[in-house]
Amino acid sequence: SCFLYLQELDRLGLGEAVDLYVCEVPVEYQAVQSLLPSLWKQHQPQLVVHVGVSGLATTVTLEQCGHNEGYRRLDNCSYCPASQCCMENGPDCINSVLDMDAVCRKVNDSGLGVVVSVSKDAGRYLCDYTYYTSLYLGQGRSAFIHVPPLGKPYSSWELGKALQAIVREMLELLELDRAEEDNVLMNAVQRQLKAFLISHSPKNGKHQ
Protein backbone atom coordinates (compact mmCIF):
# COMPACT_ATOMS: atom_id res chain seq x y z
CA SER A 1 0.00 0.00 0.00
CA CYS A 2 1.28 3.46 -0.87
CA PHE A 3 -0.07 4.62 2.50
CA LEU A 4 3.06 3.05 3.98
CA TYR A 5 5.16 5.46 1.93
CA LEU A 6 3.11 8.41 3.16
CA GLN A 7 3.50 7.24 6.75
CA GLU A 8 7.25 7.16 6.12
CA LEU A 9 7.07 10.70 4.74
CA ASP A 10 5.00 11.76 7.74
CA ARG A 11 7.80 10.50 9.99
CA LEU A 12 10.47 12.25 7.92
CA GLY A 13 8.47 15.48 7.73
CA LEU A 14 8.77 18.44 5.37
CA GLY A 15 10.19 20.98 7.81
CA GLU A 16 8.68 23.20 10.48
CA ALA A 17 7.30 25.69 7.92
CA VAL A 18 5.00 23.08 6.37
CA ASP A 19 1.72 21.81 7.78
CA LEU A 20 1.42 18.28 6.40
CA TYR A 21 -1.90 16.42 6.35
CA VAL A 22 -2.07 12.81 5.21
CA CYS A 23 -5.22 10.83 4.44
CA GLU A 24 -6.36 7.79 2.48
CA VAL A 25 -9.06 7.82 -0.20
CA PRO A 26 -10.82 4.61 -1.37
CA VAL A 27 -10.47 3.51 -4.99
CA GLU A 28 -14.08 4.46 -5.69
CA TYR A 29 -15.46 7.11 -8.04
CA GLN A 30 -18.24 8.20 -5.67
CA ALA A 31 -15.83 8.48 -2.74
CA VAL A 32 -13.65 10.80 -4.82
CA GLN A 33 -16.71 12.86 -5.81
CA SER A 34 -17.76 13.36 -2.18
CA LEU A 35 -14.42 13.53 -0.35
CA LEU A 36 -12.25 15.78 -2.51
CA PRO A 37 -14.47 18.89 -2.45
CA SER A 38 -14.77 18.64 1.35
CA LEU A 39 -11.00 18.15 1.78
CA TRP A 40 -10.19 21.17 -0.37
CA LYS A 41 -12.76 23.28 1.49
CA GLN A 42 -11.75 22.14 4.96
CA HIS A 43 -7.97 22.46 4.65
CA GLN A 44 -7.59 25.10 1.90
CA PRO A 45 -4.11 23.77 1.08
CA GLN A 46 -1.50 25.45 -1.04
CA LEU A 47 -0.91 22.09 -2.71
CA VAL A 48 -2.60 18.70 -2.79
CA VAL A 49 -0.37 15.77 -3.73
CA HIS A 50 -1.99 12.45 -4.60
CA VAL A 51 0.07 9.26 -4.44
CA GLY A 52 -0.94 5.97 -6.05
CA VAL A 53 0.69 2.60 -6.67
CA SER A 54 1.11 1.45 -10.25
CA GLY A 55 1.95 -2.17 -10.90
CA LEU A 56 3.56 -1.13 -14.19
CA ALA A 57 5.82 1.57 -12.74
CA THR A 58 9.54 0.99 -12.28
CA THR A 59 10.28 4.65 -11.50
CA VAL A 60 8.61 7.29 -9.37
CA THR A 61 6.42 8.99 -11.97
CA LEU A 62 5.17 12.59 -11.85
CA GLU A 63 1.93 13.07 -13.75
CA GLN A 64 1.73 16.42 -15.55
CA CYS A 65 -2.01 16.45 -16.31
CA GLY A 66 -5.39 14.88 -15.65
CA HIS A 67 -8.03 13.91 -18.21
CA ASN A 68 -11.78 14.46 -18.09
CA GLU A 69 -13.11 11.62 -20.23
CA GLY A 70 -12.60 7.93 -20.91
CA TYR A 71 -13.50 6.36 -17.55
CA ARG A 72 -14.97 2.99 -18.50
CA ARG A 73 -13.40 0.68 -15.90
CA LEU A 74 -15.37 -0.35 -12.83
CA ASP A 75 -14.04 0.66 -9.42
CA ASN A 76 -13.77 -1.48 -6.27
CA CYS A 77 -17.55 -1.17 -5.82
CA SER A 78 -18.21 -2.28 -9.42
CA TYR A 79 -19.34 1.27 -10.23
CA CYS A 80 -18.52 3.49 -13.21
CA PRO A 81 -19.89 7.00 -13.90
CA ALA A 82 -22.62 6.86 -16.55
CA SER A 83 -21.09 9.91 -18.25
CA GLN A 84 -17.63 8.27 -18.20
CA CYS A 85 -16.19 11.67 -17.31
CA CYS A 86 -15.15 13.65 -14.22
CA MET A 87 -16.79 17.02 -14.80
CA GLU A 88 -19.48 17.46 -17.44
CA ASN A 89 -18.58 20.38 -19.71
CA GLY A 90 -15.12 20.52 -18.14
CA PRO A 91 -11.99 20.92 -20.30
CA ASP A 92 -10.60 17.73 -21.85
CA CYS A 93 -7.31 18.06 -19.98
CA ILE A 94 -6.06 20.15 -17.05
CA ASN A 95 -2.35 20.68 -16.46
CA SER A 96 -0.80 21.11 -13.05
CA VAL A 97 0.58 24.60 -12.43
CA LEU A 98 3.81 22.80 -11.53
CA ASP A 99 6.43 22.11 -14.19
CA MET A 100 6.94 18.40 -13.57
CA ASP A 101 9.95 18.28 -15.90
CA ALA A 102 11.67 20.87 -13.71
CA VAL A 103 10.82 18.94 -10.53
CA CYS A 104 12.05 15.72 -12.15
CA ARG A 105 15.40 17.26 -13.17
CA LYS A 106 16.04 18.72 -9.72
CA VAL A 107 15.31 15.50 -7.86
CA ASN A 108 17.25 13.29 -10.29
CA ASP A 109 20.23 15.65 -10.08
CA SER A 110 20.19 15.51 -6.28
CA GLY A 111 21.74 12.02 -6.17
CA LEU A 112 18.86 10.59 -4.16
CA GLY A 113 19.22 7.15 -5.73
CA VAL A 114 15.57 6.89 -6.80
CA VAL A 115 14.78 7.44 -10.48
CA VAL A 116 12.04 9.98 -11.21
CA SER A 117 10.26 10.36 -14.56
CA VAL A 118 7.36 12.38 -16.03
CA SER A 119 4.14 11.15 -17.66
CA LYS A 120 1.20 12.81 -19.38
CA ASP A 121 -1.18 9.87 -19.04
CA ALA A 122 -2.26 8.84 -15.54
CA GLY A 123 -4.22 5.87 -16.89
CA ARG A 124 -7.94 6.77 -17.22
CA TYR A 125 -8.82 5.05 -13.97
CA LEU A 126 -9.17 6.27 -10.37
CA CYS A 127 -5.74 7.92 -10.31
CA ASP A 128 -6.49 10.00 -13.41
CA TYR A 129 -10.07 10.61 -12.27
CA THR A 130 -8.92 11.83 -8.86
CA TYR A 131 -6.16 13.95 -10.32
CA TYR A 132 -8.43 15.73 -12.78
CA THR A 133 -11.00 16.36 -10.05
CA SER A 134 -8.34 17.81 -7.75
CA LEU A 135 -6.84 19.96 -10.52
CA TYR A 136 -10.33 21.25 -11.29
CA LEU A 137 -11.11 22.05 -7.66
CA GLY A 138 -7.70 23.55 -6.92
CA GLN A 139 -7.22 25.50 -10.16
CA GLY A 140 -4.17 23.42 -11.02
CA ARG A 141 -2.56 23.41 -7.56
CA SER A 142 -2.31 19.65 -7.42
CA ALA A 143 0.11 16.87 -8.30
CA PHE A 144 -0.10 13.13 -8.77
CA ILE A 145 2.81 10.78 -8.10
CA HIS A 146 2.75 7.15 -9.22
CA VAL A 147 5.07 4.88 -7.25
CA PRO A 148 6.10 1.28 -7.97
CA PRO A 149 5.02 -1.56 -5.68
CA LEU A 150 7.03 -2.00 -2.51
CA GLY A 151 10.38 -3.68 -3.15
CA LYS A 152 10.14 -3.29 -6.96
CA PRO A 153 12.80 -1.99 -6.62
CA TYR A 154 12.57 0.52 -3.74
CA SER A 155 11.98 0.16 -0.01
CA SER A 156 9.35 2.19 1.86
CA TRP A 157 12.15 4.35 3.32
CA GLU A 158 13.60 5.07 -0.12
CA LEU A 159 10.18 6.01 -1.47
CA GLY A 160 9.47 8.11 1.61
CA LYS A 161 12.72 10.02 1.03
CA ALA A 162 11.86 10.43 -2.65
CA LEU A 163 8.40 11.80 -1.81
CA GLN A 164 9.97 14.18 0.69
CA ALA A 165 12.39 15.54 -1.92
CA ILE A 166 9.69 15.80 -4.60
CA VAL A 167 7.12 17.59 -2.43
CA ARG A 168 9.75 20.00 -1.09
CA GLU A 169 10.72 20.86 -4.65
CA MET A 170 7.09 21.34 -5.63
CA LEU A 171 6.48 23.68 -2.71
CA GLU A 172 9.63 25.61 -3.54
CA LEU A 173 8.44 26.05 -7.14
CA LEU A 174 5.06 27.28 -5.92
CA GLU A 175 6.74 29.83 -3.66
CA LEU A 176 9.02 30.99 -6.49
CA ASP A 177 6.02 31.48 -8.74
CA ARG A 178 4.16 33.33 -5.99
CA ALA A 179 7.17 35.53 -5.26
CA GLU A 180 7.48 36.46 -8.93
CA GLU A 181 3.79 37.32 -9.08
CA ASP A 182 3.95 39.42 -5.91
CA ASN A 183 7.37 40.88 -6.73
CA VAL A 184 8.60 39.72 -3.34
CA LEU A 185 12.11 38.38 -2.67
CA MET A 186 12.13 34.78 -1.53
CA ASN A 187 14.13 35.57 1.62
CA ALA A 188 11.35 37.94 2.73
CA VAL A 189 8.57 35.41 2.31
CA GLN A 190 7.53 33.84 5.59
CA ARG A 191 4.35 32.03 4.66
CA GLN A 192 3.06 29.01 6.49
CA LEU A 193 2.90 26.36 3.78
CA LYS A 194 0.27 23.68 3.67
CA ALA A 195 0.68 20.39 1.86
CA PHE A 196 -1.97 17.71 1.74
CA LEU A 197 -0.96 14.24 0.64
CA ILE A 198 -3.55 11.68 -0.30
CA SER A 199 -2.93 7.98 -0.65
CA HIS A 200 -4.85 5.93 -3.22
CA SER A 201 -4.35 2.34 -2.20
CA PRO A 202 -5.53 -0.47 -4.47
CA LYS A 203 -7.68 -3.12 -2.83
CA ASN A 204 -8.73 -6.60 -3.88
CA GLY A 205 -5.46 -6.96 -5.75
CA LYS A 206 -6.33 -4.15 -8.19
CA HIS A 207 -3.84 -1.56 -9.27
CA GLN A 208 -4.83 1.84 -10.57
Secondary structure as UniProt FT lines:
FT   HELIX           3..12
FT   TURN            16..17
FT   STRAND          18..25
FT   HELIX           29..43
FT   STRAND          47..53
FT   TURN            55..56
FT   STRAND          60..63
FT   STRAND          65..67
FT   TURN            76..77
FT   TURN            82..83
FT   TURN            88..89
FT   STRAND          93..95
FT   HELIX           100..109
FT   TURN            110..111
FT   STRAND          116..119
FT   HELIX           126..137
FT   TURN            138..140
FT   STRAND          142..147
FT   TURN            150..151
FT   HELIX           156..182
FT   HELIX           186..188
FT   STRAND          193..200
FT   TURN            204..205
//
